[in-house]
Amino acid sequence: HGTTPVRDDVPLAFGGRSFVVSANPVRDAEGQVLGTVLEWTDVTEHEQAEREVEAAIAAAVGGDLGRRIDIRGFEEGALRNVATGVNALLDTLVLPLRRVMDYVDELARGVIPAAVNAGWAGELSRLEANLNRCTAAVTRLLSDTERLVHAGVAGALETRADGAAPPAEPRRRLRR
């Protein structure tokens, strides 16, 4: 027996399950080891949950933003909270990202996108405001261009674009 403790927390796989076996010495009043008590903790679900969280994060880092963690098999606790949080974080970021992708696609096809009224919070509210300013600027530029073309056809060459609408650089381009 002696006073040397047995190893603690040994991982063990058995029968398709994962366990952590903790071995602790049992001592008498003088501190002499009388024996060892073993505690087997089934960590199969915990390890599966860790793999699910890791896989979802790896997928997102790799560009697959559609994957979510299936939390139905998770026990209540910290890991379930982390998994729920990762899912919520992905949802919070993916929906605006997809809207921006659609927005840019519409612009590329010559369609002026509709205003974004999603009510995004925090930094995403800046993104929403910038998209809406972009829509307004493109709309003004097209309106000015159409007005200038009609004026030019009619011989009204003194007609100018609305100088107050777009930023300085596009105004300079329109006046050249």
MIVO-36842 format. One line per 10 residues: for each residue x, y, z of C-alpha. Coordinates in steps of 0.25 Angstrom, whole numbers, m for minus. Layout:
BEGIN
X Y Z  ... .
// end
This chain:
BEGIN
0 0 0  10 11 4  7 26 3  8 28 m12  m6 31 m18  m11 24 m30  m12 32 m44  m24 41 m45  m33 43 m57  m30 33 m67 .
m38 33 m80  m43 19 m84  m52 14 m95  m60 2 m93  m72 m3 m100  m74 8 m110  m74 18 m98  m64 28 m93  m61 29 m78  m51 36 m69 .
m47 27 m57  m42 35 m45  m34 27 m35  m33 33 m21  m26 27 m9  m34 23 4  m26 27 16  m27 24 31  m26 34 42  m10 34 41 .
m10 36 26  m7 22 22  m13 17 9  m23 6 12  m28 4 m2  m33 12 m14  m47 16 m18  m50 17 m33  m60 26 m39  m65 24 m53 .
m71 36 m61  m77 34 m74  m73 45 m83  m78 40 m96  m89 51 m98  m79 62 m93  m68 57 m103  m79 56 m115  m84 70 m111  m69 76 m111 .
m67 69 m125  m80 76 m130  m76 90 m125  m62 88 m131  m68 83 m145  m78 95 m145  m67 105 m142  m57 98 m152  m68 99 m163  m71 113 m161 .
m56 117 m161  m56 109 m174  m67 117 m180  m78 107 m178  m88 117 m170  m100 108 m172  m96 97 m161  m102 98 m148  m100 90 m135  m111 80 m132 .
m113 82 m117  m124 72 m115  m114 62 m110  m107 72 m101  m109 71 m86  m113 84 m79  m100 92 m75  m89 100 m80  m86 92 m92  m101 93 m97 .
m100 108 m94  m88 109 m102  m94 101 m114  m107 110 m113  m98 122 m113  m90 118 m125  m103 115 m133  m108 129 m129  m95 136 m133  m95 129 m146 .
m110 133 m149  m107 147 m145  m95 148 m155  m100 140 m166  m114 146 m168  m107 160 m171  m96 154 m179  m106 147 m188  m114 160 m189  m101 167 m193 .
m98 156 m204  m112 158 m210  m110 173 m209  m97 173 m217  m103 162 m227  m115 171 m230  m105 183 m232  m97 175 m241  m109 171 m250  m113 185 m251 .
m124 185 m241  m125 195 m230  m127 187 m217  m139 191 m208  m135 198 m195  m131 189 m183  m140 190 m171  m135 178 m163  m133 186 m150  m119 180 m148 .
m112 184 m135  m98 189 m132  m88 188 m143  m98 182 m152  m107 195 m151  m95 202 m158  m95 192 m169  m110 194 m171  m109 209 m171  m97 208 m181 .
m105 199 m190  m117 208 m190  m108 220 m193  m102 212 m205  m116 210 m210  m119 225 m209  m106 229 m215  m108 219 m227  m123 224 m229  m118 239 m229 .
m107 236 m239  m117 229 m248  m127 240 m247  m117 250 m250  m112 242 m262  m126 241 m267  m129 256 m265  m115 259 m272  m118 250 m284  m132 256 m286 .
m126 270 m285  m115 267 m295  m125 261 m305  m133 274 m303  m121 283 m305  m121 288 m291  m106 286 m289  m106 296 m277  m114 286 m269  m105 280 m258 .
m106 268 m248  m112 271 m234  m99 276 m228  m103 273 m214  m107 259 m215  m95 249 m217  m81 250 m211  m71 260 m217  m64 249 m226  m76 245 m233 .
m80 259 m235  m67 262 m242  m69 251 m251  m83 255 m255  m78 269 m258  m67 265 m268 .
// end
